[in-house]
């Protein structure tokens, strides 16, 4: 019997690389004393669940274009009786960035002919229950189109942890962020077969720039 395709992005090497990076940044994050933590493209919700355990007093916002992913986060919310607002959203839309302390984003980063960050396209696949995972991978040119859409919408967010891979040209991304007035540096690198995963911390220039 053919195994059913997962309906949302499952925790993988990139998920755990982000968790490792956040753990290594524990002191910095604690100093920020975050009241509102957002995970964009929450997928399985594993990262949000990890942070619920370490920051139980914070409010969390988990967003995804995929309703199946949001259903998974609902289970996590109920399990921990946590303060989690669950939103179907395209990147940072519907968020007041002035109220957000930390944003975490593990984006689609695989090169494709175009990004699929589009409700109408997704809903067409959602009705057939096929190809849903394409939205979790499809990053457009250099796998970075969704990343740049996200960057343009950062607004007044105080601190961002962004994941990318070597193929996305992370140092060019950082250069572009600096031109936009952000401080950024690589907090974590994880080598996997044929690739490297980078976690970039991005902050507004008026925020503390200490590393740990």
NUGU-166753 format. One record per residue (C-alpha): residue in three letters; x, y, z. Coordinates in steps of 0.1 Angstrom, whole numbers, padded with zeros to 4 digits. Layout:
# NUGU-166753
{res ALA | X X | Y Y | Z Z} $
...
***
This chain:
# NUGU-166753
{res UNK | X 0000 | Y 0000 | Z 0000} $
{res UNK | X 0014 | Y 0034 | Z -0010} $
{res UNK | X 0023 | Y 0056 | Z 0019} $
{res UNK | X 0002 | Y 0088 | Z 0021} $
{res UNK | X 0022 | Y 0120 | Z 0014} $
{res UNK | X 0025 | Y 0142 | Z 0045} $
{res UNK | X 0001 | Y 0171 | Z 0045} $
{res UNK | X 0024 | Y 0196 | Z 0061} $
{res UNK | X 0062 | Y 0200 | Z 0065} $
{res UNK | X 0076 | Y 0176 | Z 0091} $
{res UNK | X 0105 | Y 0184 | Z 0114} $
{res UNK | X 0138 | Y 0179 | Z 0097} $
{res UNK | X 0175 | Y 0189 | Z 0098} $
{res UNK | X 0167 | Y 0225 | Z 0093} $
{res UNK | X 0141 | Y 0225 | Z 0121} $
{res UNK | X 0166 | Y 0211 | Z 0146} $
{res UNK | X 0193 | Y 0235 | Z 0133} $
{res UNK | X 0170 | Y 0264 | Z 0142} $
{res UNK | X 0163 | Y 0249 | Z 0176} $
{res UNK | X 0200 | Y 0244 | Z 0183} $
{res UNK | X 0206 | Y 0280 | Z 0173} $
{res UNK | X 0178 | Y 0293 | Z 0196} $
{res UNK | X 0192 | Y 0273 | Z 0225} $
{res UNK | X 0227 | Y 0287 | Z 0219} $
{res UNK | X 0211 | Y 0322 | Z 0219} $
{res UNK | X 0192 | Y 0315 | Z 0252} $
{res UNK | X 0209 | Y 0343 | Z 0272} $
{res UNK | X 0204 | Y 0369 | Z 0245} $
{res UNK | X 0168 | Y 0360 | Z 0241} $
{res UNK | X 0162 | Y 0360 | Z 0279} $
{res UNK | X 0177 | Y 0395 | Z 0280} $
{res UNK | X 0151 | Y 0406 | Z 0254} $
{res UNK | X 0124 | Y 0393 | Z 0278} $
{res UNK | X 0101 | Y 0386 | Z 0248} $
{res UNK | X 0064 | Y 0392 | Z 0253} $
{res UNK | X 0054 | Y 0382 | Z 0217} $
{res UNK | X 0071 | Y 0355 | Z 0197} $
{res UNK | X 0061 | Y 0347 | Z 0161} $
{res UNK | X 0069 | Y 0317 | Z 0140} $
{res UNK | X 0062 | Y 0322 | Z 0103} $
{res UNK | X 0055 | Y 0290 | Z 0084} $
{res UNK | X 0052 | Y 0270 | Z 0115} $
{res UNK | X 0047 | Y 0236 | Z 0098} $
{res UNK | X 0047 | Y 0209 | Z 0124} $
{res UNK | X 0049 | Y 0234 | Z 0152} $
{res UNK | X 0080 | Y 0218 | Z 0168} $
{res UNK | X 0099 | Y 0251 | Z 0171} $
{res UNK | X 0070 | Y 0269 | Z 0187} $
{res UNK | X 0065 | Y 0240 | Z 0211} $
{res UNK | X 0102 | Y 0241 | Z 0221} $
{res UNK | X 0099 | Y 0278 | Z 0228} $
{res UNK | X 0066 | Y 0274 | Z 0248} $
{res UNK | X 0086 | Y 0252 | Z 0272} $
{res UNK | X 0114 | Y 0278 | Z 0276} $
{res UNK | X 0092 | Y 0309 | Z 0276} $
{res UNK | X 0059 | Y 0298 | Z 0291} $
{res UNK | X 0048 | Y 0334 | Z 0300} $
{res UNK | X 0052 | Y 0347 | Z 0264} $
{res UNK | X 0024 | Y 0350 | Z 0239} $
{res UNK | X 0030 | Y 0330 | Z 0207} $
{res UNK | X 0017 | Y 0336 | Z 0172} $
{res UNK | X 0020 | Y 0307 | Z 0148} $
{res UNK | X 0013 | Y 0313 | Z 0111} $
{res UNK | X 0012 | Y 0291 | Z 0080} $
{res UNK | X -0006 | Y 0290 | Z 0047} $
{res UNK | X -0014 | Y 0253 | Z 0053} $
{res UNK | X -0045 | Y 0246 | Z 0074} $
{res UNK | X -0032 | Y 0211 | Z 0082} $
{res UNK | X -0001 | Y 0227 | Z 0098} $
{res UNK | X -0023 | Y 0250 | Z 0118} $
{res UNK | X -0044 | Y 0220 | Z 0130} $
{res UNK | X -0011 | Y 0205 | Z 0143} $
{res UNK | X -0003 | Y 0236 | Z 0162} $
{res UNK | X -0037 | Y 0236 | Z 0178} $
{res UNK | X -0029 | Y 0202 | Z 0193} $
{res UNK | X 0003 | Y 0217 | Z 0208} $
{res UNK | X -0016 | Y 0247 | Z 0222} $
{res UNK | X -0041 | Y 0224 | Z 0239} $
{res UNK | X -0013 | Y 0201 | Z 0252} $
{res UNK | X 0005 | Y 0229 | Z 0269} $
{res UNK | X -0025 | Y 0251 | Z 0276} $
{res UNK | X -0004 | Y 0278 | Z 0260} $
{res UNK | X -0012 | Y 0313 | Z 0248} $
{res UNK | X -0009 | Y 0307 | Z 0211} $
{res UNK | X -0027 | Y 0327 | Z 0184} $
{res UNK | X -0030 | Y 0305 | Z 0153} $
{res UNK | X -0033 | Y 0324 | Z 0120} $
{res UNK | X -0036 | Y 0314 | Z 0084} $
{res UNK | X -0013 | Y 0341 | Z 0069} $
{res UNK | X 0010 | Y 0349 | Z 0040} $
{res UNK | X 0044 | Y 0358 | Z 0057} $
{res UNK | X 0040 | Y 0389 | Z 0079} $
{res UNK | X 0006 | Y 0400 | Z 0066} $
{res UNK | X -0019 | Y 0408 | Z 0093} $
{res UNK | X 0008 | Y 0413 | Z 0119} $
{res UNK | X 0016 | Y 0446 | Z 0137} $
{res UNK | X 0054 | Y 0444 | Z 0137} $
{res UNK | X 0056 | Y 0471 | Z 0164} $
{res UNK | X 0042 | Y 0446 | Z 0189} $
{res UNK | X 0064 | Y 0417 | Z 0179} $
{res UNK | X 0096 | Y 0409 | Z 0199} $
{res UNK | X 0110 | Y 0379 | Z 0180} $
{res UNK | X 0102 | Y 0364 | Z 0147} $
{res UNK | X 0114 | Y 0329 | Z 0136} $
{res UNK | X 0113 | Y 0319 | Z 0100} $
{res UNK | X 0124 | Y 0286 | Z 0084} $
{res UNK | X 0114 | Y 0296 | Z 0048} $
{res UNK | X 0110 | Y 0276 | Z 0016} $
{res UNK | X 0145 | Y 0277 | Z 0003} $
{res UNK | X 0147 | Y 0253 | Z -0027} $
{res UNK | X 0152 | Y 0269 | Z -0061} $
{res UNK | X 0121 | Y 0266 | Z -0083} $
{res UNK | X 0107 | Y 0284 | Z -0113} $
{res UNK | X 0086 | Y 0305 | Z -0090} $
{res UNK | X 0075 | Y 0307 | Z -0054} $
{res UNK | X 0042 | Y 0293 | Z -0044} $
{res UNK | X 0034 | Y 0317 | Z -0015} $
{res UNK | X -0001 | Y 0323 | Z -0028} $
{res UNK | X -0035 | Y 0314 | Z -0012} $
{res UNK | X -0053 | Y 0308 | Z -0045} $
{res UNK | X -0027 | Y 0284 | Z -0057} $
{res UNK | X -0026 | Y 0266 | Z -0024} $
{res UNK | X -0063 | Y 0263 | Z -0021} $
{res UNK | X -0064 | Y 0246 | Z -0055} $
{res UNK | X -0041 | Y 0219 | Z -0043} $
{res UNK | X -0057 | Y 0218 | Z -0009} $
{res UNK | X -0090 | Y 0207 | Z -0025} $
{res UNK | X -0072 | Y 0178 | Z -0042} $
{res UNK | X -0049 | Y 0169 | Z -0012} $
{res UNK | X -0020 | Y 0166 | Z -0036} $
{res UNK | X 0013 | Y 0186 | Z -0038} $
{res UNK | X 0008 | Y 0204 | Z -0005} $
{res UNK | X 0044 | Y 0200 | Z 0005} $
{res UNK | X 0055 | Y 0219 | Z -0026} $
{res UNK | X 0046 | Y 0251 | Z -0007} $
{res UNK | X 0070 | Y 0242 | Z 0021} $
{res UNK | X 0100 | Y 0239 | Z -0003} $
{res UNK | X 0094 | Y 0263 | Z -0032} $
{res UNK | X 0116 | Y 0293 | Z -0028} $
{res UNK | X 0118 | Y 0307 | Z -0064} $
{res UNK | X 0150 | Y 0320 | Z -0080} $
{res UNK | X 0181 | Y 0309 | Z -0059} $
{res UNK | X 0156 | Y 0296 | Z -0034} $
{res UNK | X 0155 | Y 0332 | Z -0021} $
{res UNK | X 0124 | Y 0349 | Z -0035} $
{res UNK | X 0103 | Y 0341 | Z -0004} $
{res UNK | X 0132 | Y 0351 | Z 0019} $
{res UNK | X 0133 | Y 0386 | Z 0002} $
{res UNK | X 0095 | Y 0390 | Z 0004} $
{res UNK | X 0098 | Y 0383 | Z 0041} $
{res UNK | X 0127 | Y 0407 | Z 0045} $
{res UNK | X 0107 | Y 0436 | Z 0029} $
{res UNK | X 0079 | Y 0430 | Z 0054} $
{res UNK | X 0100 | Y 0431 | Z 0086} $
{res UNK | X 0089 | Y 0465 | Z 0097} $
{res UNK | X 0096 | Y 0473 | Z 0133} $
{res UNK | X 0102 | Y 0437 | Z 0144} $
{res UNK | X 0130 | Y 0438 | Z 0171} $
{res UNK | X 0147 | Y 0405 | Z 0165} $
{res UNK | X 0145 | Y 0379 | Z 0137} $
{res UNK | X 0161 | Y 0345 | Z 0134} $
{res UNK | X 0161 | Y 0335 | Z 0097} $
{res UNK | X 0172 | Y 0302 | Z 0083} $
{res UNK | X 0188 | Y 0298 | Z 0048} $
{res UNK | X 0212 | Y 0275 | Z 0030} $
{res UNK | X 0244 | Y 0282 | Z 0012} $
{res UNK | X 0227 | Y 0281 | Z -0022} $
{res UNK | X 0205 | Y 0311 | Z -0011} $
{res UNK | X 0237 | Y 0332 | Z -0009} $
{res UNK | X 0233 | Y 0341 | Z 0028} $
{res UNK | X 0261 | Y 0367 | Z 0028} $
{res UNK | X 0244 | Y 0386 | Z 0000} $
{res UNK | X 0212 | Y 0385 | Z 0020} $
{res UNK | X 0231 | Y 0399 | Z 0050} $
{res UNK | X 0246 | Y 0426 | Z 0029} $
{res UNK | X 0212 | Y 0436 | Z 0016} $
{res UNK | X 0198 | Y 0436 | Z 0052} $
{res UNK | X 0226 | Y 0459 | Z 0063} $
{res UNK | X 0218 | Y 0483 | Z 0035} $
{res UNK | X 0182 | Y 0483 | Z 0049} $
{res UNK | X 0195 | Y 0494 | Z 0083} $
{res UNK | X 0197 | Y 0461 | Z 0101} $
{res UNK | X 0224 | Y 0445 | Z 0121} $
{res UNK | X 0229 | Y 0408 | Z 0113} $
{res UNK | X 0253 | Y 0380 | Z 0118} $
{res UNK | X 0254 | Y 0342 | Z 0115} $
{res UNK | X 0247 | Y 0326 | Z 0149} $
{res UNK | X 0248 | Y 0289 | Z 0138} $
{res UNK | X 0260 | Y 0268 | Z 0108} $
{res UNK | X 0251 | Y 0232 | Z 0104} $
{res UNK | X 0266 | Y 0211 | Z 0076} $
{res UNK | X 0244 | Y 0185 | Z 0060} $
{res UNK | X 0250 | Y 0162 | Z 0030} $
{res UNK | X 0260 | Y 0185 | Z 0001} $
{res UNK | X 0248 | Y 0217 | Z 0018} $
{res UNK | X 0252 | Y 0240 | Z 0048} $
{res UNK | X 0224 | Y 0255 | Z 0069} $
{res UNK | X 0228 | Y 0291 | Z 0082} $
{res UNK | X 0209 | Y 0308 | Z 0110} $
{res UNK | X 0211 | Y 0346 | Z 0107} $
{res UNK | X 0201 | Y 0368 | Z 0136} $
{res UNK | X 0187 | Y 0402 | Z 0124} $
{res UNK | X 0181 | Y 0431 | Z 0147} $
{res UNK | X 0172 | Y 0468 | Z 0144} $
{res UNK | X 0203 | Y 0489 | Z 0149} $
{res UNK | X 0190 | Y 0505 | Z 0180} $
{res UNK | X 0189 | Y 0471 | Z 0197} $
{res UNK | X 0218 | Y 0457 | Z 0217} $
{res UNK | X 0244 | Y 0442 | Z 0194} $
{res UNK | X 0260 | Y 0419 | Z 0219} $
{res UNK | X 0265 | Y 0384 | Z 0205} $
{res UNK | X 0256 | Y 0362 | Z 0234} $
***
